[in-house]
Amino acid sequence: MSHIPPAQRMLFIVSALGFFLVLSLLSTAVSTAAPPDLPPRPTVEPTATSVPLPTAVATPIPRQGGTITLQVTNGSRTMWSIVQWQDALGDWHDVEGWRGHLDERTPNGQSKTWWVAPDDLGKGPFRWQIFATETGPLLTTTDPFHLPAAHGQIVTIPAELP
Protein backbone atom coordinates (compact mmCIF):
# COMPACT_ATOMS: atom_id res chain seq x y z
CA MET A 1 0.00 0.00 0.00
CA SER A 2 2.99 2.29 0.19
CA HIS A 3 2.89 2.90 -3.60
CA ILE A 4 -0.82 4.00 -3.51
CA PRO A 5 -1.31 7.76 -3.29
CA PRO A 6 -2.71 9.02 0.05
CA ALA A 7 -6.07 10.14 -1.39
CA GLN A 8 -6.73 6.71 -2.89
CA ARG A 9 -5.56 5.04 0.32
CA MET A 10 -8.09 7.13 2.28
CA LEU A 11 -10.84 6.26 -0.22
CA PHE A 12 -9.97 2.56 0.17
CA ILE A 13 -10.15 2.75 3.99
CA VAL A 14 -13.48 4.62 3.96
CA SER A 15 -14.89 2.14 1.43
CA ALA A 16 -13.76 -0.81 3.55
CA LEU A 17 -15.30 0.70 6.68
CA GLY A 18 -18.55 1.33 4.81
CA PHE A 19 -18.57 -2.24 3.53
CA PHE A 20 -18.15 -3.63 7.09
CA LEU A 21 -20.82 -1.27 8.38
CA VAL A 22 -23.29 -2.50 5.74
CA LEU A 23 -22.41 -6.14 6.58
CA SER A 24 -22.94 -5.44 10.27
CA LEU A 25 -26.33 -3.85 9.68
CA LEU A 26 -27.41 -6.72 7.41
CA SER A 27 -26.39 -9.36 9.95
CA THR A 28 -28.34 -7.51 12.68
CA ALA A 29 -31.40 -7.28 10.45
CA VAL A 30 -31.20 -10.98 9.62
CA SER A 31 -30.79 -12.01 13.28
CA THR A 32 -33.79 -9.92 14.41
CA ALA A 33 -36.07 -10.83 11.52
CA ALA A 34 -39.39 -12.46 12.40
CA PRO A 35 -39.35 -16.27 12.39
CA PRO A 36 -41.21 -17.98 9.56
CA ASP A 37 -44.88 -18.85 10.15
CA LEU A 38 -45.41 -22.03 12.13
CA PRO A 39 -47.50 -24.79 10.63
CA PRO A 40 -51.18 -24.75 11.65
CA ARG A 41 -52.17 -26.64 14.80
CA PRO A 42 -55.63 -27.71 15.97
CA THR A 43 -57.30 -25.36 18.47
CA VAL A 44 -58.25 -27.03 21.74
CA GLU A 45 -61.27 -25.48 23.49
CA PRO A 46 -60.85 -25.28 27.29
CA THR A 47 -63.35 -27.21 29.37
CA ALA A 48 -64.49 -26.40 32.88
CA THR A 49 -63.25 -28.80 35.52
CA SER A 50 -63.76 -28.59 39.23
CA VAL A 51 -60.67 -28.62 41.35
CA PRO A 52 -61.16 -29.26 45.06
CA LEU A 53 -59.99 -26.35 47.20
CA PRO A 54 -57.77 -27.04 50.18
CA THR A 55 -59.61 -27.30 53.47
CA ALA A 56 -58.62 -24.69 56.02
CA VAL A 57 -57.89 -26.14 59.40
CA ALA A 58 -58.02 -23.83 62.40
CA THR A 59 -54.88 -24.51 64.37
CA PRO A 60 -54.49 -22.61 67.60
CA ILE A 61 -51.32 -20.56 67.60
CA PRO A 62 -49.51 -20.62 70.92
CA ARG A 63 -49.22 -17.02 72.07
CA GLN A 64 -47.25 -15.58 74.89
CA GLY A 65 -48.81 -12.85 77.02
CA GLY A 66 -52.37 -12.48 78.23
CA THR A 67 -55.54 -10.49 77.60
CA ILE A 68 -57.71 -7.92 79.34
CA THR A 69 -61.44 -7.84 78.63
CA LEU A 70 -63.89 -5.09 79.50
CA GLN A 71 -67.48 -6.36 80.12
CA VAL A 72 -70.03 -3.53 79.85
CA THR A 73 -73.52 -4.46 81.02
CA ASN A 74 -76.10 -2.84 78.69
CA GLY A 75 -73.27 -1.44 76.55
CA SER A 76 -73.61 -0.68 72.85
CA ARG A 77 -71.29 -0.78 69.81
CA THR A 78 -71.24 3.03 69.59
CA MET A 79 -69.55 3.32 73.00
CA TRP A 80 -65.86 4.19 73.08
CA SER A 81 -63.35 2.83 75.57
CA ILE A 82 -59.88 3.94 76.63
CA VAL A 83 -57.45 2.11 78.92
CA GLN A 84 -55.38 4.36 81.21
CA TRP A 85 -52.30 3.70 83.37
CA GLN A 86 -51.36 5.39 86.62
CA ASP A 87 -47.90 6.84 87.17
CA ALA A 88 -45.98 7.03 90.47
CA LEU A 89 -47.47 10.46 91.23
CA GLY A 90 -51.03 9.12 90.92
CA ASP A 91 -51.79 10.77 87.55
CA TRP A 92 -53.69 8.81 84.88
CA HIS A 93 -52.50 8.61 81.24
CA ASP A 94 -54.17 7.11 78.14
CA VAL A 95 -52.61 3.95 76.69
CA GLU A 96 -52.29 4.98 73.03
CA GLY A 97 -52.95 1.56 71.49
CA TRP A 98 -55.77 0.48 73.80
CA ARG A 99 -58.75 2.54 72.68
CA GLY A 100 -61.71 1.69 70.51
CA HIS A 101 -65.38 0.87 70.19
CA LEU A 102 -66.95 -1.96 72.15
CA ASP A 103 -66.90 -4.52 69.37
CA GLU A 104 -67.83 -7.89 70.86
CA ARG A 105 -71.45 -8.72 71.69
CA THR A 106 -72.12 -10.54 74.95
CA PRO A 107 -75.39 -11.86 76.45
CA ASN A 108 -75.61 -8.80 78.74
CA GLY A 109 -74.09 -6.07 76.57
CA GLN A 110 -70.77 -5.46 74.83
CA SER A 111 -67.09 -6.06 75.50
CA LYS A 112 -63.63 -5.06 74.34
CA THR A 113 -60.51 -7.24 74.52
CA TRP A 114 -56.84 -6.27 74.25
CA TRP A 115 -53.76 -8.50 74.07
CA VAL A 116 -51.05 -7.91 76.72
CA ALA A 117 -47.41 -8.35 75.70
CA PRO A 118 -45.25 -10.70 77.80
CA ASP A 119 -43.08 -7.78 79.00
CA ASP A 120 -46.19 -6.06 80.44
CA LEU A 121 -47.54 -9.02 82.46
CA GLY A 122 -48.35 -8.07 86.07
CA LYS A 123 -48.01 -4.30 85.55
CA GLY A 124 -50.49 -1.84 87.00
CA PRO A 125 -52.54 -0.13 88.05
CA PHE A 126 -54.73 0.43 85.00
CA ARG A 127 -58.36 1.46 84.58
CA TRP A 128 -60.89 1.59 81.78
CA GLN A 129 -63.00 4.63 80.86
CA ILE A 130 -66.21 4.24 78.82
CA PHE A 131 -67.64 7.10 76.76
CA ALA A 132 -71.04 7.36 75.03
CA THR A 133 -69.24 7.78 71.66
CA GLU A 134 -65.70 8.47 70.49
CA THR A 135 -66.20 12.19 71.16
CA GLY A 136 -69.08 11.84 73.61
CA PRO A 137 -69.31 12.30 77.37
CA LEU A 138 -67.66 10.00 79.91
CA LEU A 139 -70.17 7.43 81.20
CA THR A 140 -68.13 5.53 83.77
CA THR A 141 -64.64 4.60 84.97
CA THR A 142 -63.76 1.10 86.20
CA ASP A 143 -61.97 0.29 89.43
CA PRO A 144 -58.17 0.04 89.03
CA PHE A 145 -56.78 -3.36 88.03
CA HIS A 146 -53.47 -5.04 87.20
CA LEU A 147 -52.63 -6.75 83.91
CA PRO A 148 -52.54 -10.58 83.82
CA ALA A 149 -49.65 -12.00 85.79
CA ALA A 150 -49.11 -15.17 83.71
CA HIS A 151 -49.08 -16.25 80.06
CA GLY A 152 -52.54 -17.14 78.79
CA GLN A 153 -54.31 -15.46 81.70
CA ILE A 154 -57.44 -13.37 81.01
CA VAL A 155 -58.35 -10.51 83.33
CA THR A 156 -62.01 -9.51 82.99
CA ILE A 157 -63.04 -6.07 84.22
CA PRO A 158 -66.78 -5.51 84.73
CA ALA A 159 -68.37 -2.09 84.17
CA GLU A 160 -71.86 -1.04 85.20
CA LEU A 161 -73.44 1.90 83.46
CA PRO A 162 -75.35 4.43 85.59
N, C-alpha and C positions, 0 to 999 in steps of 0.2 A: 504494500500500500504506500510505500514511500515514494514511488514514481507517479502517484495519482495527485493531481493538483488539489490544494486545500479546499476549494469550493466544491469539487466533485466528491471529495472525501466526506465533507459535511452533508451533502445531498444523500450520499450512500448511508450514512449513519441515521439521518432523519427518516429515510425510507425504511431502513431495517427496524427502527423503533416503531414506526407506524404499522409495519407488517405484524410485529409481535403484539401490538395493541389490538389490532383487528382480530388476530387469532385468539387473544385472551377474551375479548368480548364475545366472540362466537362460541368458545368453549363454555362460557358462563351461560349464554343463552340456551345452549343445548342441554346443559346439566339442570337448568331450572324449567325446561319445557314441560308441559303437562303430559302425564303418561297416556299411552293410547287407551281407547275405550276398552273396558272389560267386557267379556262376553256376557250375554244376558243370563240371568239366573231366575228361577221361579220365586215369586213373592209368597212368603208364608204369612198368613193372617194370624195375629195373636189371639189366643183363646183365654177366657177368664178361668182361673183356677183358684181354689181357696187354699190358702196356706195357714195352718194353725198358728196363732200368735202365742208367744211364750206366756206362761201363767206367772203372774206376780205373786211372790210369797212374802208375806209380811214377817220380817225377821227382826226381833227386838235388837236395837243397837245398845250395847252396854254404854252407859253414860256416867261419867263422874259428876259429882255435885249433887244438888238437891233442887227442890222447888218450893216456892211460896204461892199460896192460893188465897185470894180474897173471896169470901162468900157473902154476897149482899142479898139479904132477905128483901123481897119485893123490889129488887133492882131492875133496871131496864138497860137495853143496849145503847141508849143515847148517853148514859152516864159515863163520866170520865174519871179515871183514877190516877193517882200519883203516889209513888212510894217515896218516903223521906227518911233521911238518916240524921241522927243526933250527934253533934260534935261534943268535945270535952267541956265546952262552956255551956252546954244545954240548948244551943241553937239548932233549929231544924233546917235541913237543906234537901232540895229535890234530887232524887236519883235520876239523872238524865235519860237513861235507857228504859226505866221502868215507869212508863206512863202510857195510858191508852184507854180505849173504850172497854166496858165490860163486854166480853165477846163470847162467853160460854154460858149456855142456858142450863139452869139447874131446876130441880123440882120446886124450889121455893123462891127463885129469882135469877140472878146472874152471878157470874164469877169472872175472875181474871187470874191467870197463872203466869209466873215468871220463873225462868231457870236461874239457879244460883251457881256460880262458878266454884270449883273446888277451893280456890284461895280465899273465898269469902265465907266459907262454912263457919257457923258459930258467931259471926259478927253481929253487933247490935249496939244500941237499940235502933229499930226502924219503926215506922208507922205508915198507915195507908190513909190517904185523904180521898173522899168521894165527892165529886161535883155533879150538879144536875146535867151539865153538858161540858164540852171542852172549854168553853168560855163562861160557863154559868156559875151560879153561886155554890159555895161550899155547903154540902149537906151534912157530912159527918166526918169525924176523924177516929180511927181505931185506937185501941190501947197499944202501947209500945210492945214490940216483940223482937225476938232474936231470929236470925236466919237458921236454917237447919244445921245441926251440928255434925251430921254424918252423911256419907254418900247415899243417895237414893231416898233420903228422908224428905217428907212433905210436911210443911208447916202450913196449917189452914188457919186463916184469921177471919173470924166472923164479924160482920158489920150490920147493925140494926139501923134502919132509917127512922128519923123522927116522925 
